[in-house]
Amino acid sequence: MLTVEHLSVSYRVGTLAVDDVSFRVDDGEIGVLLGANGAGKTTTLNCFLDFVRPTRGEVRVGTIVVARRPLAAKRDLAFVPEQVTLYGTLTARENLCYFARLNGETLSARAAGELLERAGLPATAVDRPVRTCSKGMRQKVGIAIALARRVRNVLLDEPTSGLDPVAARELVASLDALRALGCAVLVTTHDLPRARNADRVFVMARGRLLSSWSGTELRDRDLEAAYVRAVVG
């Protein structure tokens, strides 16, 4: 479970990047922080990673308050950034096995292939050097690395940014593998259509949480009109 309670972050006096934000993503759910650039989405994510310390309030990974026990929180947390950094000369399978070993796990070639398949990577890309893979494929390798760690909480920062519509749709579908394992998944995006796959959507603008919708509400409304009403007022 990922929890944000009355979170505020100020980078300089009088300027709040995040202003009294509260929300929760339960186990087995995909939550989306939806908003334009500068809304405060990435700053909120960075508090989970202990890259930024809250000015007020707190964030929790499970029951752990990140600012108090950051190393303990990170043991049950995986992060997939917008640009996944991999070793270009290694294949997707080799990258996965390498990063698993860094986390104290030993993966067989077969197990690595199964994880990459579960993350949605095409079989034809498993044994190609990742420098020849598209951004969407590299993102899927990042998801496979998260699967290999067997964590319960996963963060993704703008995972569909720069992807073509087909690749973006495939990547969003691959998040179902994490949800099926009971993970709490938190995604930031400004890509309105991709929010429809979520169980919860939290609309942010100018550092504030303006609205939140459940998956049922998303299916029953004109999402674009609702988003404009929430942001513009």
Phi and psi in degrees as a GROMACS rama.xvg file:
@    title "Ramachandran Plot"
@    xaxis  label "Phi"
@    yaxis  label "Psi"
@TYPE xy
-116.499  124.431  LEU-2
-128.146  135.9  THR-3
-122.402  125.429  VAL-4
-126.856  113.412  GLU-5
47.5922  46.4623  HIS-6
-78.468  128.295  LEU-7
-132.374  138.837  SER-8
-132.726  125.406  VAL-9
-119.921  123.025  SER-10
-87.2577  -23.5798  TYR-11
-151.056  159.29  ARG-12
-56.2857  128.416  VAL-13
86.4059  -3.15136  GLY-14
-123.45  113.736  THR-15
-100.32  119.566  LEU-16
-77.7717  -32.2037  ALA-17
-132.927  132.036  VAL-18
-126.305  95.4055  ASP-19
54.8709  56.9727  ASP-20
-98.5647  134.724  VAL-21
-137.177  132.245  SER-22
-166.204  172.551  PHE-23
-146.92  141.422  ARG-24
-119.017  117.92  VAL-25
-82.083  166.101  ASP-26
-58.6575  138.762  ASP-27
77.1751  19.591  GLY-28
-125.521  150.706  GLU-29
-107.202  119.807  ILE-30
-108.916  141.173  GLY-31
-120.914  126.146  VAL-32
-90.7426  110.153  LEU-33
-108.442  127.855  LEU-34
174.375  164.748  GLY-35
-73.3343  170.741  ALA-36
-56.8297  136.806  ASN-37
87.9147  4.55623  GLY-38
-74.8876  -20.3906  ALA-39
107.97  7.0222  GLY-40
-65.2199  -52.7858  LYS-41
-67.8691  -35.1628  THR-42
-60.1324  -41.4851  THR-43
-61.8542  -45.5056  THR-44
-59.7579  -40.9687  LEU-45
-64.3234  -24.2522  ASN-46
-69.2268  -35.7457  CYS-47
-64.1977  -33.3258  PHE-48
-87.8512  -2.28703  LEU-49
64.1138  22.9485  ASP-50
-77.8631  -26.6029  PHE-51
-131.715  136.399  VAL-52
-96.9258  136.379  ARG-53
-60.402  142.355  PRO-54
-76.3996  -40.597  THR-55
-142.756  160.177  ARG-56
77.1583  -168.643  GLY-57
-155.945  160.789  GLU-58
-122.072  147.283  VAL-59
-131.004  140.214  ARG-60
-105.139  109.756  VAL-61
63.8026  -122.737  GLY-62
-100.825  1.79283  THR-63
-89.3918  125.334  ILE-64
-78.1186  117.124  VAL-65
-59.5615  -44.0783  VAL-66
-64.7124  -24.8065  ALA-67
-87.8236  -37.2703  ARG-68
-136.918  66.7424  ARG-69
-62.5363  -38.3394  PRO-70
-67.303  -40.966  LEU-71
-63.8745  -39.4  ALA-72
-64.2655  -40.5892  ALA-73
-69.447  -20.0046  LYS-74
-66.328  -23.8136  ARG-75
-117.017  31.375  ASP-76
-140.757  132.046  LEU-77
-119.438  147.996  ALA-78
-129.088  127.057  PHE-79
-113.151  105.695  VAL-80
-76.7803  172.602  PRO-81
-60.0859  -40.5152  GLU-82
-112.466  103.85  GLN-83
-75.053  124.79  VAL-84
-92.1997  115.171  THR-85
-129.222  170.382  LEU-86
-88.2453  112.687  TYR-87
-62.6517  -30.1411  GLY-88
-82.1249  -14.9731  THR-89
-89.2014  153.712  LEU-90
-76.0553  169.922  THR-91
-59.3486  -43.3953  ALA-92
-62.4134  -43.8233  ARG-93
-66.4635  -40.0266  GLU-94
-59.6515  -45.441  ASN-95
-62.7125  -45.1885  LEU-96
-62.6184  -38.402  CYS-97
-64.8465  -49.1604  TYR-98
-68.9331  -29.6346  PHE-99
-64.1938  -40.4682  ALA-100
-65.2801  -35.5039  ARG-101
-60.9164  -27.4622  LEU-102
-96.8404  13.9173  ASN-103
82.9633  12.7962  GLY-104
-108.874  145.755  GLU-105
-114.505  116.156  THR-106
-104.5  135.558  LEU-107
-75.0817  161.226  SER-108
-59.1351  -38.5731  ALA-109
-65.6104  -45.5443  ARG-110
-63.152  -39.0411  ALA-111
-62.7861  -42.247  ALA-112
-62.0329  -39.1577  GLY-113
-65.7845  -40.214  GLU-114
-66.2292  -40.4594  LEU-115
-65.0509  -38.5011  LEU-116
-64.3074  -41.944  GLU-117
-63.6143  -32.9008  ARG-118
-77.3949  -5.23149  ALA-119
96.3749  8.82796  GLY-120
-75.6985  130.447  LEU-121
-60.53  144.867  PRO-122
-58.5338  -30.5547  ALA-123
-70.0397  -14.7491  THR-124
-101.539  -8.41668  ALA-125
-61.4911  -39.129  VAL-126
-113.247  27.1786  ASP-127
-98.5717  145.539  ARG-128
-56.2763  135.861  PRO-129
-67.9526  -16.4447  VAL-130
-65.2257  -18.834  ARG-131
-94.469  0.749764  THR-132
-93.5848  152.317  CYS-133
-72.8117  167.818  SER-134
-60.6796  -40.9915  LYS-135
-61.0624  -38.9506  GLY-136
-65.599  -41.2075  MET-137
-65.0108  -35.7764  ARG-138
-61.8946  -38.708  GLN-139
-67.464  -33.9383  LYS-140
-62.6974  -40.12  VAL-141
-60.2938  -39.9412  GLY-142
-66.0265  -39.7212  ILE-143
-62.0691  -37.5394  ALA-144
-62.2192  -40.2775  ILE-145
-63.8868  -41.3412  ALA-146
-61.2854  -40.9573  LEU-147
-64.6644  -31.4493  ALA-148
-73.3173  -18.0234  ARG-149
56.5771  40.7392  ARG-150
-83.3722  165.935  VAL-151
-102.234  -4.49718  ARG-152
-140.088  131.856  ASN-153
-134.155  133.421  VAL-154
-112.277  138.53  LEU-155
-133.347  125.76  LEU-156
-102.777  111.466  ASP-157
47.7333  54.3112  GLU-158
-66.9367  -24.3288  PRO-159
-96.435  0.987126  THR-160
-62.7533  128.327  SER-161
82.1714  1.58852  GLY-162
-91.6579  148.957  LEU-163
-72.3944  164.113  ASP-164
-55.8891  -39.4452  PRO-165
-67.2444  -45.9805  VAL-166
-64.2752  -38.2627  ALA-167
-64.6928  -42.4481  ALA-168
-64.3168  -40.6528  ARG-169
-64.9556  -40.3364  GLU-170
-65.7055  -43.7923  LEU-171
-60.8654  -40.2989  VAL-172
-63.4113  -33.4523  ALA-173
-68.6351  -19.5762  SER-174
-66.4967  -20.5941  LEU-175
-60.4243  -29.0379  ASP-176
-63.2973  -38.389  ALA-177
-70.398  -42.8835  LEU-178
-62.4837  -40.4271  ARG-179
-63.7159  -26.2338  ALA-180
-82.574  -1.24718  LEU-181
88.1165  13.9995  GLY-182
-74.7792  149.392  CYS-183
-89.3778  118.883  ALA-184
-116.177  124.792  VAL-185
-119.223  122.609  LEU-186
-120.544  135.784  VAL-187
-100.812  142.57  THR-188
-162.79  154.974  THR-189
-111.684  8.31747  HIS-190
-91.2772  97.4154  ASP-191
-55.6896  -48.1069  LEU-192
-61.4766  -29.0525  PRO-193
-71.559  -14.3893  ARG-194
-71.3441  -16.8224  ALA-195
-67.4423  -19.177  ARG-196
-80.6944  -4.5847  ASN-197
-85.0799  159.705  ALA-198
-88.2379  -27.5895  ASP-199
-143.806  140.443  ARG-200
-125.004  132.363  VAL-201
-118.716  116.896  PHE-202
-90.5385  122.927  VAL-203
-117.891  146.016  MET-204
-155.765  136.098  ALA-205
53.3459  36.5742  ARG-206
83.9429  -1.2921  GLY-207
-116.202  150.531  ARG-208
-87.2275  115.101  LEU-209
-94.5692  -32.3767  LEU-210
-161.681  158.436  SER-211
-140.444  142.214  SER-212
-131.897  144.365  TRP-213
-85.854  168.111  SER-214
-59.0051  -39.0097  GLY-215
-63.3045  -42.694  THR-216
-63.5095  -36.107  GLU-217
-62.6415  -39.3083  LEU-218
-74.2918  -20.6274  ARG-219
-100.705  8.19414  ASP-220
-136.75  162.321  ARG-221
-78.6214  100.434  ASP-222
-62.0022  -41.3463  LEU-223
-62.9422  -44.5625  GLU-224
-65.3937  -40.0155  ALA-225
-65.4732  -38.7246  ALA-226
-64.8249  -44.6051  TYR-227
-62.3364  -41.9674  VAL-228
-63.3249  -40.2609  ARG-229
-65.769  -41.4295  ALA-230
-81.6937  -43.3806  VAL-231
-83.6286  -34.9337  VAL-232
